[in-house]
Amino acid sequence: MLMAKEPSKFTVKYGYRAVVPIAIITIFALYLLIEYFITGRNNSFMLAFSIVFFLIALLLFVGFSITISQRITKKYFSKETMIGQTGRVLKGVPANEIGTVVVKSEDWSFVCDEDTIDNELVTVVAVQDDSATLKVRKSS
């Protein structure tokens, strides 16, 4: 029985629609560069085009990575989407001290008005100004 191949982390992060055009442009640029060196002709046209295509691929990569990361951050980790989420305390801490909680499969710093214990469920009630620390309360 054949197992399905897991997609690479790069593909999962940026998506196939971003990876395929960049891969095609990069392969074409490599082809032009190899052709330039193999033929031995002093054809600066091929060298210039390969550099241009590498730059286009680089710009597309940077553009896609910025756009995709902003979209993911806005969709999954904005203040509005975090409030009301349930998390699990990794290590209990006394009241009003900073601890670590797992919310949406990510580790976050948190502060709670009550003492917390390991593996306790908590609910996010606010995201503090640093955007990395959550204000939580114990789940009922």
Secondary structure, DSSP 8 states (H G I E B T S, - for coil): --------HHHHHH-HHHHHHHHHHHHHHHHHHHHHHHH----HHHHHHHHHHHHHHHHHHHHHHHHHHHHHHHHHSSHHHHTT-EEEEEE---TTS-EEEEETTEEEEEEESS---TT-EEEEEEE-TTSSEEEEEE--
